[in-house]
Amino acid sequence: MDILLWMLFGAITAWIATITMGYKSRLQCVCAGVIGAVLAGLAMQSLTGKSQDGLNYFSLIVSVAGSLLLVVVTANLIMQSHNRQR
């Protein structure tokens, strides 16, 4: 259940980030947000040794941070590749 919540938090965070930051490639960023949230959740789960079950602040913060990190990196790489093609 925790992975589904991370995916949901990641998708919502990435979608909001694409709107507020004006990214054109929304679908790619939302996919990156979901992946970032899951990776961050799994990393924290392995580091702490605890399963983050259910909806809590720790799961929310970790998934949002992982999502934002990967969305910003992905969006910047996409923008750089578009600028090189011109």
PDB file as gemmi writes it, atoms N, CA and C in Angstrom:
CRYST1    1.000    1.000    1.000  90.00  90.00  90.00 P 1                      
ATOM      1  N   MET A   1       0.814  -1.193   0.000  1.00  0.00           N  
ATOM      2  CA  MET A   1       0.000   0.000   0.000  1.00  0.00           C  
ATOM      3  C   MET A   1       0.859   1.260   0.000  1.00  0.00           C  
ATOM      4  N   ASP A   2       2.019   1.201   0.652  1.00  0.00           N  
ATOM      5  CA  ASP A   2       2.856   2.389   0.745  1.00  0.00           C  
ATOM      6  C   ASP A   2       3.397   2.800  -0.626  1.00  0.00           C  
ATOM      7  N   ILE A   3       3.697   1.854  -1.487  1.00  0.00           N  
ATOM      8  CA  ILE A   3       4.209   2.195  -2.821  1.00  0.00           C  
ATOM      9  C   ILE A   3       3.134   2.913  -3.628  1.00  0.00           C  
ATOM     10  N   LEU A   4       1.888   2.497  -3.487  1.00  0.00           N  
ATOM     11  CA  LEU A   4       0.799   3.181  -4.199  1.00  0.00           C  
ATOM     12  C   LEU A   4       0.636   4.617  -3.714  1.00  0.00           C  
ATOM     13  N   LEU A   5       0.771   4.822  -2.413  1.00  0.00           N  
ATOM     14  CA  LEU A   5       0.692   6.184  -1.888  1.00  0.00           C  
ATOM     15  C   LEU A   5       1.857   7.035  -2.377  1.00  0.00           C  
ATOM     16  N   TRP A   6       3.070   6.457  -2.418  1.00  0.00           N  
ATOM     17  CA  TRP A   6       4.225   7.196  -2.931  1.00  0.00           C  
ATOM     18  C   TRP A   6       3.998   7.588  -4.388  1.00  0.00           C  
ATOM     19  N   MET A   7       3.452   6.660  -5.164  1.00  0.00           N  
ATOM     20  CA  MET A   7       3.179   6.948  -6.569  1.00  0.00           C  
ATOM     21  C   MET A   7       2.151   8.073  -6.709  1.00  0.00           C  
ATOM     22  N   LEU A   8       1.122   8.034  -5.885  1.00  0.00           N  
ATOM     23  CA  LEU A   8       0.106   9.073  -5.917  1.00  0.00           C  
ATOM     24  C   LEU A   8       0.688  10.426  -5.522  1.00  0.00           C  
ATOM     25  N   PHE A   9       1.447  10.463  -4.416  1.00  0.00           N  
ATOM     26  CA  PHE A   9       2.083  11.707  -3.987  1.00  0.00           C  
ATOM     27  C   PHE A   9       3.034  12.225  -5.061  1.00  0.00           C  
ATOM     28  N   GLY A  10       3.796  11.332  -5.669  1.00  0.00           N  
ATOM     29  CA  GLY A  10       4.745  11.731  -6.710  1.00  0.00           C  
ATOM     30  C   GLY A  10       4.057  12.302  -7.926  1.00  0.00           C  
ATOM     31  N   ALA A  11       2.956  11.687  -8.342  1.00  0.00           N  
ATOM     32  CA  ALA A  11       2.223  12.175  -9.511  1.00  0.00           C  
ATOM     33  C   ALA A  11       1.613  13.549  -9.253  1.00  0.00           C  
ATOM     34  N   ILE A  12       1.011  13.717  -8.086  1.00  0.00           N  
ATOM     35  CA  ILE A  12       0.401  15.005  -7.749  1.00  0.00           C  
ATOM     36  C   ILE A  12       1.468  16.090  -7.644  1.00  0.00           C  
ATOM     37  N   THR A  13       2.558  15.789  -6.973  1.00  0.00           N  
ATOM     38  CA  THR A  13       3.636  16.767  -6.813  1.00  0.00           C  
ATOM     39  C   THR A  13       4.226  17.153  -8.158  1.00  0.00           C  
ATOM     40  N   ALA A  14       4.468  16.177  -9.007  1.00  0.00           N  
ATOM     41  CA  ALA A  14       5.049  16.456 -10.323  1.00  0.00           C  
ATOM     42  C   ALA A  14       4.089  17.264 -11.187  1.00  0.00           C  
ATOM     43  N   TRP A  15       2.816  16.942 -11.127  1.00  0.00           N  
ATOM     44  CA  TRP A  15       1.830  17.685 -11.912  1.00  0.00           C  
ATOM     45  C   TRP A  15       1.778  19.146 -11.473  1.00  0.00           C  
ATOM     46  N   ILE A  16       1.774  19.371 -10.164  1.00  0.00           N  
ATOM     47  CA  ILE A  16       1.772  20.749  -9.653  1.00  0.00           C  
ATOM     48  C   ILE A  16       3.063  21.467 -10.037  1.00  0.00           C  
ATOM     49  N   ALA A  17       4.191  20.766  -9.965  1.00  0.00           N  
ATOM     50  CA  ALA A  17       5.473  21.379 -10.321  1.00  0.00           C  
ATOM     51  C   ALA A  17       5.519  21.765 -11.793  1.00  0.00           C  
ATOM     52  N   THR A  18       4.970  20.936 -12.665  1.00  0.00           N  
ATOM     53  CA  THR A  18       4.989  21.271 -14.089  1.00  0.00           C  
ATOM     54  C   THR A  18       4.136  22.492 -14.385  1.00  0.00           C  
ATOM     55  N   ILE A  19       3.039  22.633 -13.665  1.00  0.00           N  
ATOM     56  CA  ILE A  19       2.169  23.798 -13.877  1.00  0.00           C  
ATOM     57  C   ILE A  19       2.828  25.066 -13.334  1.00  0.00           C  
ATOM     58  N   THR A  20       3.339  25.001 -12.115  1.00  0.00           N  
ATOM     59  CA  THR A  20       3.904  26.203 -11.503  1.00  0.00           C  
ATOM     60  C   THR A  20       5.223  26.628 -12.139  1.00  0.00           C  
ATOM     61  N   MET A  21       6.005  25.673 -12.629  1.00  0.00           N  
ATOM     62  CA  MET A  21       7.302  26.018 -13.219  1.00  0.00           C  
ATOM     63  C   MET A  21       7.218  26.194 -14.731  1.00  0.00           C  
ATOM     64  N   GLY A  22       6.072  25.926 -15.324  1.00  0.00           N  
ATOM     65  CA  GLY A  22       5.873  26.166 -16.742  1.00  0.00           C  
ATOM     66  C   GLY A  22       6.545  25.156 -17.657  1.00  0.00           C  
ATOM     67  N   TYR A  23       6.712  23.941 -17.200  1.00  0.00           N  
ATOM     68  CA  TYR A  23       7.317  22.908 -18.043  1.00  0.00           C  
ATOM     69  C   TYR A  23       6.312  22.462 -19.098  1.00  0.00           C  
ATOM     70  N   LYS A  24       6.794  22.270 -20.310  1.00  0.00           N  
ATOM     71  CA  LYS A  24       5.922  21.860 -21.406  1.00  0.00           C  
ATOM     72  C   LYS A  24       5.704  20.347 -21.444  1.00  0.00           C  
ATOM     73  N   SER A  25       6.681  19.585 -21.012  1.00  0.00           N  
ATOM     74  CA  SER A  25       6.611  18.120 -21.096  1.00  0.00           C  
ATOM     75  C   SER A  25       6.015  17.548 -19.813  1.00  0.00           C  
ATOM     76  N   ARG A  26       4.723  17.720 -19.649  1.00  0.00           N  
ATOM     77  CA  ARG A  26       4.061  17.335 -18.399  1.00  0.00           C  
ATOM     78  C   ARG A  26       4.050  15.832 -18.177  1.00  0.00           C  
ATOM     79  N   LEU A  27       3.769  15.058 -19.216  1.00  0.00           N  
ATOM     80  CA  LEU A  27       3.679  13.612 -19.037  1.00  0.00           C  
ATOM     81  C   LEU A  27       5.026  13.023 -18.627  1.00  0.00           C  
ATOM     82  N   GLN A  28       6.099  13.471 -19.254  1.00  0.00           N  
ATOM     83  CA  GLN A  28       7.428  12.981 -18.886  1.00  0.00           C  
ATOM     84  C   GLN A  28       7.777  13.370 -17.459  1.00  0.00           C  
ATOM     85  N   CYS A  29       7.429  14.554 -17.066  1.00  0.00           N  
ATOM     86  CA  CYS A  29       7.728  14.999 -15.701  1.00  0.00           C  
ATOM     87  C   CYS A  29       6.889  14.263 -14.665  1.00  0.00           C  
ATOM     88  N   VAL A  30       5.644  13.974 -14.978  1.00  0.00           N  
ATOM     89  CA  VAL A  30       4.811  13.232 -14.032  1.00  0.00           C  
ATOM     90  C   VAL A  30       5.346  11.811 -13.877  1.00  0.00           C  
ATOM     91  N   CYS A  31       5.766  11.203 -14.979  1.00  0.00           N  
ATOM     92  CA  CYS A  31       6.368   9.860 -14.891  1.00  0.00           C  
ATOM     93  C   CYS A  31       7.646   9.906 -14.056  1.00  0.00           C  
ATOM     94  N   ALA A  32       8.459  10.937 -14.262  1.00  0.00           N  
ATOM     95  CA  ALA A  32       9.684  11.091 -13.471  1.00  0.00           C  
ATOM     96  C   ALA A  32       9.345  11.319 -12.002  1.00  0.00           C  
ATOM     97  N   GLY A  33       8.280  12.057 -11.732  1.00  0.00           N  
ATOM     98  CA  GLY A  33       7.862  12.291 -10.355  1.00  0.00           C  
ATOM     99  C   GLY A  33       7.436  11.020  -9.646  1.00  0.00           C  
ATOM    100  N   VAL A  34       6.717  10.175 -10.350  1.00  0.00           N  
ATOM    101  CA  VAL A  34       6.288   8.899  -9.775  1.00  0.00           C  
ATOM    102  C   VAL A  34       7.505   8.030  -9.478  1.00  0.00           C  
ATOM    103  N   ILE A  35       8.421   7.951 -10.438  1.00  0.00           N  
ATOM    104  CA  ILE A  35       9.636   7.152 -10.247  1.00  0.00           C  
ATOM    105  C   ILE A  35      10.480   7.713  -9.109  1.00  0.00           C  
ATOM    106  N   GLY A  36      10.631   9.034  -9.053  1.00  0.00           N  
ATOM    107  CA  GLY A  36      11.405   9.654  -7.979  1.00  0.00           C  
ATOM    108  C   GLY A  36      10.813   9.414  -6.610  1.00  0.00           C  
ATOM    109  N   ALA A  37       9.492   9.479  -6.517  1.00  0.00           N  
ATOM    110  CA  ALA A  37       8.832   9.253  -5.234  1.00  0.00           C  
ATOM    111  C   ALA A  37       9.015   7.818  -4.765  1.00  0.00           C  
ATOM    112  N   VAL A  38       8.878   6.879  -5.681  1.00  0.00           N  
ATOM    113  CA  VAL A  38       9.041   5.468  -5.312  1.00  0.00           C  
ATOM    114  C   VAL A  38      10.482   5.170  -4.929  1.00  0.00           C  
ATOM    115  N   LEU A  39      11.432   5.696  -5.704  1.00  0.00           N  
ATOM    116  CA  LEU A  39      12.845   5.470  -5.372  1.00  0.00           C  
ATOM    117  C   LEU A  39      13.207   6.075  -4.020  1.00  0.00           C  
ATOM    118  N   ALA A  40      12.716   7.280  -3.750  1.00  0.00           N  
ATOM    119  CA  ALA A  40      12.995   7.916  -2.462  1.00  0.00           C  
ATOM    120  C   ALA A  40      12.356   7.128  -1.321  1.00  0.00           C  
ATOM    121  N   GLY A  41      11.146   6.663  -1.521  1.00  0.00           N  
ATOM    122  CA  GLY A  41      10.479   5.870  -0.493  1.00  0.00           C  
ATOM    123  C   GLY A  41      11.198   4.565  -0.208  1.00  0.00           C  
ATOM    124  N   LEU A  42      11.626   3.892  -1.269  1.00  0.00           N  
ATOM    125  CA  LEU A  42      12.358   2.638  -1.084  1.00  0.00           C  
ATOM    126  C   LEU A  42      13.717   2.877  -0.428  1.00  0.00           C  
ATOM    127  N   ALA A  43      14.375   3.971  -0.809  1.00  0.00           N  
ATOM    128  CA  ALA A  43      15.677   4.290  -0.211  1.00  0.00           C  
ATOM    129  C   ALA A  43      15.533   4.572   1.284  1.00  0.00           C  
ATOM    130  N   MET A  44      14.544   5.354   1.653  1.00  0.00           N  
ATOM    131  CA  MET A  44      14.342   5.655   3.069  1.00  0.00           C  
ATOM    132  C   MET A  44      13.909   4.417   3.847  1.00  0.00           C  
ATOM    133  N   GLN A  45      13.153   3.562   3.199  1.00  0.00           N  
ATOM    134  CA  GLN A  45      12.730   2.329   3.856  1.00  0.00           C  
ATOM    135  C   GLN A  45      13.925   1.424   4.124  1.00  0.00           C  
ATOM    136  N   SER A  46      14.850   1.360   3.180  1.00  0.00           N  
ATOM    137  CA  SER A  46      16.028   0.517   3.392  1.00  0.00           C  
ATOM    138  C   SER A  46      17.010   1.165   4.372  1.00  0.00           C  
ATOM    139  N   LEU A  47      17.081   2.499   4.398  1.00  0.00           N  
ATOM    140  CA  LEU A  47      17.984   3.186   5.327  1.00  0.00           C  
ATOM    141  C   LEU A  47      17.486   3.108   6.773  1.00  0.00           C  
ATOM    142  N   THR A  48      16.183   3.266   6.951  1.00  0.00           N  
ATOM    143  CA  THR A  48      15.642   3.254   8.307  1.00  0.00           C  
ATOM    144  C   THR A  48      15.290   1.851   8.782  1.00  0.00           C  
ATOM    145  N   GLY A  49      15.099   0.930   7.850  1.00  0.00           N  
ATOM    146  CA  GLY A  49      14.747  -0.431   8.217  1.00  0.00           C  
ATOM    147  C   GLY A  49      13.296  -0.587   8.637  1.00  0.00           C  
ATOM    148  N   LYS A  50      12.502   0.461   8.440  1.00  0.00           N  
ATOM    149  CA  LYS A  50      11.095   0.427   8.828  1.00  0.00           C  
ATOM    150  C   LYS A  50      10.226   0.531   7.585  1.00  0.00           C  
ATOM    151  N   SER A  51       9.116  -0.153   7.636  1.00  0.00           N  
ATOM    152  CA  SER A  51       8.130  -0.027   6.575  1.00  0.00           C  
ATOM    153  C   SER A  51       7.265   1.187   6.868  1.00  0.00           C  
ATOM    154  N   GLN A  52       7.138   2.065   5.909  1.00  0.00           N  
ATOM    155  CA  GLN A  52       6.325   3.270   6.079  1.00  0.00           C  
ATOM    156  C   GLN A  52       4.909   2.977   5.598  1.00  0.00           C  
ATOM    157  N   ASP A  53       4.152   2.314   6.424  1.00  0.00           N  
ATOM    158  CA  ASP A  53       2.804   1.915   6.048  1.00  0.00           C  
ATOM    159  C   ASP A  53       1.822   3.051   6.269  1.00  0.00           C  
ATOM    160  N   GLY A  54       0.912   3.185   5.346  1.00  0.00           N  
ATOM    161  CA  GLY A  54      -0.178   4.125   5.508  1.00  0.00           C  
ATOM    162  C   GLY A  54       0.199   5.556   5.187  1.00  0.00           C  
ATOM    163  N   LEU A  55      -0.741   6.403   5.434  1.00  0.00           N  
ATOM    164  CA  LEU A  55      -0.592   7.816   5.150  1.00  0.00           C  
ATOM    165  C   LEU A  55      -0.047   8.521   6.391  1.00  0.00           C  
ATOM    166  N   ASN A  56       1.192   9.012   6.285  1.00  0.00           N  
ATOM    167  CA  ASN A  56       1.776   9.768   7.395  1.00  0.00           C  
ATOM    168  C   ASN A  56       2.677  10.857   6.828  1.00  0.00           C  
ATOM    169  N   TYR A  57       3.106  11.760   7.690  1.00  0.00           N  
ATOM    170  CA  TYR A  57       3.908  12.894   7.239  1.00  0.00           C  
ATOM    171  C   TYR A  57       5.257  12.470   6.678  1.00  0.00           C  
ATOM    172  N   PHE A  58       5.857  11.471   7.268  1.00  0.00           N  
ATOM    173  CA  PHE A  58       7.173  11.022   6.802  1.00  0.00           C  
ATOM    174  C   PHE A  58       7.099  10.511   5.367  1.00  0.00           C  
ATOM    175  N   SER A  59       6.110   9.693   5.062  1.00  0.00           N  
ATOM    176  CA  SER A  59       5.932   9.185   3.700  1.00  0.00           C  
ATOM    177  C   SER A  59       5.666  10.324   2.730  1.00  0.00           C  
ATOM    178  N   LEU A  60       4.857  11.262   3.146  1.00  0.00           N  
ATOM    179  CA  LEU A  60       4.541  12.405   2.296  1.00  0.00           C  
ATOM    180  C   LEU A  60       5.783  13.232   1.993  1.00  0.00           C  
ATOM    181  N   ILE A  61       6.553  13.559   3.013  1.00  0.00           N  
ATOM    182  CA  ILE A  61       7.756  14.387   2.828  1.00  0.00           C  
ATOM    183  C   ILE A  61       8.788  13.681   1.959  1.00  0.00           C  
ATOM    184  N   VAL A  62       9.022  12.407   2.203  1.00  0.00           N  
ATOM    185  CA  VAL A  62      10.012  11.657   1.438  1.00  0.00           C  
ATOM    186  C   VAL A  62       9.594  11.534  -0.025  1.00  0.00           C  
ATOM    187  N   SER A  63       8.341  11.213  -0.276  1.00  0.00           N  
ATOM    188  CA  SER A  63       7.904  11.042  -1.657  1.00  0.00           C  
ATOM    189  C   SER A  63       7.866  12.369  -2.406  1.00  0.00           C  
ATOM    190  N   VAL A  64       7.470  13.431  -1.754  1.00  0.00           N  
ATOM    191  CA  VAL A  64       7.453  14.749  -2.398  1.00  0.00           C  
ATOM    192  C   VAL A  64       8.881  15.203  -2.711  1.00  0.00           C  
ATOM    193  N   ALA A  65       9.798  14.999  -1.784  1.00  0.00           N  
ATOM    194  CA  ALA A  65      11.191  15.398  -2.023  1.00  0.00           C  
ATOM    195  C   ALA A  65      11.805  14.608  -3.181  1.00  0.00           C  
ATOM    196  N   GLY A  66      11.595  13.310  -3.204  1.00  0.00           N  
ATOM    197  CA  GLY A  66      12.123  12.495  -4.296  1.00  0.00           C  
ATOM    198  C   GLY A  66      11.503  12.857  -5.627  1.00  0.00           C  
ATOM    199  N   SER A  67      10.220  13.122  -5.608  1.00  0.00           N  
ATOM    200  CA  SER A  67       9.513  13.507  -6.827  1.00  0.00           C  
ATOM    201  C   SER A  67      10.036  14.831  -7.376  1.00  0.00           C  
ATOM    202  N   LEU A  68      10.130  15.830  -6.514  1.00  0.00           N  
ATOM    203  CA  LEU A  68      10.612  17.140  -6.959  1.00  0.00           C  
ATOM    204  C   LEU A  68      12.042  17.081  -7.480  1.00  0.00           C  
ATOM    205  N   LEU A  69      12.874  16.336  -6.807  1.00  0.00           N  
ATOM    206  CA  LEU A  69      14.260  16.221  -7.235  1.00  0.00           C  
ATOM    207  C   LEU A  69      14.347  15.648  -8.646  1.00  0.00           C  
ATOM    208  N   LEU A  70      13.668  14.545  -8.883  1.00  0.00           N  
ATOM    209  CA  LEU A  70      13.743  13.921 -10.198  1.00  0.00           C  
ATOM    210  C   LEU A  70      13.014  14.730 -11.266  1.00  0.00           C  
ATOM    211  N   VAL A  71      11.944  15.411 -10.923  1.00  0.00           N  
ATOM    212  CA  VAL A  71      11.235  16.253 -11.891  1.00  0.00           C  
ATOM    213  C   VAL A  71      12.111  17.414 -12.338  1.00  0.00           C  
ATOM    214  N   VAL A  72      12.767  18.071 -11.404  1.00  0.00           N  
ATOM    215  CA  VAL A  72      13.624  19.206 -11.762  1.00  0.00           C  
ATOM    216  C   VAL A  72      14.787  18.752 -12.625  1.00  0.00           C  
ATOM    217  N   VAL A  73      15.404  17.652 -12.270  1.00  0.00           N  
ATOM    218  CA  VAL A  73      16.521  17.125 -13.068  1.00  0.00           C  
ATOM    219  C   VAL A  73      16.042  16.741 -14.464  1.00  0.00           C  
ATOM    220  N   THR A  74      14.932  16.035 -14.557  1.00  0.00           N  
ATOM    221  CA  THR A  74      14.400  15.603 -15.848  1.00  0.00           C  
ATOM    222  C   THR A  74      14.005  16.796 -16.705  1.00  0.00           C  
ATOM    223  N   ALA A  75      13.312  17.752 -16.126  1.00  0.00           N  
ATOM    224  CA  ALA A  75      12.874  18.920 -16.889  1.00  0.00           C  
ATOM    225  C   ALA A  75      14.065  19.721 -17.403  1.00  0.00           C  
ATOM    226  N   ASN A  76      15.098  19.868 -16.592  1.00  0.00           N  
ATOM    227  CA  ASN A  76      16.280  20.591 -17.046  1.00  0.00           C  
ATOM    228  C   ASN A  76      16.990  19.847 -18.164  1.00  0.00           C  
ATOM    229  N   LEU A  77      17.060  18.526 -18.085  1.00  0.00           N  
ATOM    230  CA  LEU A  77      17.665  17.752 -19.168  1.00  0.00           C  
ATOM    231  C   LEU A  77      16.852  17.867 -20.452  1.00  0.00           C  
ATOM    232  N   ILE A  78      15.539  17.862 -20.339  1.00  0.00           N  
ATOM    233  CA  ILE A  78      14.678  18.016 -21.511  1.00  0.00           C  
ATOM    234  C   ILE A  78      14.878  19.394 -22.134  1.00  0.00           C  
ATOM    235  N   MET A  79      14.924  20.431 -21.299  1.00  0.00           N  
ATOM    236  CA  MET A  79      15.130  21.789 -21.815  1.00  0.00           C  
ATOM    237  C   MET A  79      16.484  21.926 -22.498  1.00  0.00           C  
ATOM    238  N   GLN A  80      17.519  21.342 -21.914  1.00  0.00           N  
ATOM    239  CA  GLN A  80      18.851  21.412 -22.521  1.00  0.00           C  
ATOM    240  C   GLN A  80      18.887  20.699 -23.853  1.00  0.00           C  
ATOM    241  N   SER A  81      18.202  19.577 -23.959  1.00  0.00           N  
ATOM    242  CA  SER A  81      18.210  18.851 -25.236  1.00  0.00           C  
ATOM    243  C   SER A  81      17.445  19.629 -26.308  1.00  0.00           C  
ATOM    244  N   HIS A  82      16.379  20.322 -25.906  1.00  0.00           N  
ATOM    245  CA  HIS A  82      15.635  21.149 -26.863  1.00  0.00           C  
ATOM    246  C   HIS A  82      16.469  22.351 -27.309  1.00  0.00           C  
ATOM    247  N   ASN A  83      17.236  22.931 -26.398  1.00  0.00           N  
ATOM    248  CA  ASN A  83      18.069  24.067 -26.742  1.00  0.00           C  
ATOM    249  C   ASN A  83      19.212  23.668 -27.665  1.00  0.00           C  
ATOM    250  N   ARG A  84      19.752  22.476 -27.512  1.00  0.00           N  
ATOM    251  CA  ARG A  84      20.827  22.001 -28.386  1.00  0.00           C  
ATOM    252  C   ARG A  84      20.343  21.734 -29.795  1.00  0.00           C  
ATOM    253  N   GLN A  85      19.089  21.338 -29.920  1.00  0.00           N  
ATOM    254  CA  GLN A  85      18.557  21.011 -31.238  1.00  0.00           C  
ATOM    255  C   GLN A  85      18.310  22.261 -32.075  1.00  0.00           C  
ATOM    256  N   ARG A  86      18.228  23.389 -31.469  1.00  0.00           N  
ATOM    257  CA  ARG A  86      17.962  24.645 -32.201  1.00  0.00           C  
ATOM    258  C   ARG A  86      19.200  25.218 -32.777  1.00  0.00           C  
TER     259      ARG A  86                                                      
END                                                                             
